[in-house]
Amino acid sequence: MIRALGIAVLAGALTAPALRAQEPVTPPDISQTRGELVPNVTLIDEDSTTFHFAILQGKPIIVSAIFTSCPHTCSFITSSLRDALAEIGEPGVGYEVLTISFDPADGPAQMRNYRERLELPAGWRLAVATPENLTALLDAIDFHYLSMEGGGFAHANVITILDPEMRVAGYMHGVTYNAGDLRKELERAVRGTSLVHKARPLIFVIGVLGVIVMTVVLVATGRKQRPASA
């Protein structure tokens, strides 16, 4: 009992500074970003080769923005996500996972070390990006972070769920996740895309009918306003 209490106190001591540091950072707002398309940016993987974000298209995508030297929440987020996903299936099969660093000091070597340290599965992608590509990606998912005077960053504790068309479908906030909630978010992302695909023909037909009706109204109005011939 005493040991458990000591562990809890230690965990609180470790996480409290991180939580306080992140107060100024605004978390992403799904009401503002739902349906936002993530641009097809170029990323650099842990082997120093480049790839386009669009190669992840076709499956729901989990995006986790971290920095590898984070002493607090980033490793908690990644390890909790790893454990939850282990109950769902292998990354790269029914879904994709991308962990991307926003720290300019992180490069391919740091991402390789991060994979090894947290024992991430092979299908889990880790990447860095140029400032321009990183900004485009993080802006699309509304992820914010701030450099701190003493080093490190304050950042939102969140993972982003994208649908198979690379559009923002939802967020999961916090530093721990469970498989049930995560599975629901992934399934919701897939269902949302399916509904859009099914609705597209109907939307097209409604649009065409709207144009026809508007044309008829304009023609009829024009005839009524035309002066009678002498």
Secondary structure, 3 states (H helix, E strand, C coil): CHHHHHHHHHHHHHHHHHHHHCCCCCCCCHHHHCCCECCCCEEEECCCCEEEHHHHCCCCEEEEEECCCCCCHHHHHHHHHHHHHHCCCCCCCCCEEEEEECCCCCCHHHHHHHHHHHCCCCCCEEEECCHHHHHHHHHHCCCCEEECCCCCEEECCEEEEECCCCEEEEEEECCCCCHHHHHHHHHHHHHHHHHHHHHHHHHHHHHHHHHHHHHHHHHHHHHHHCCCCC
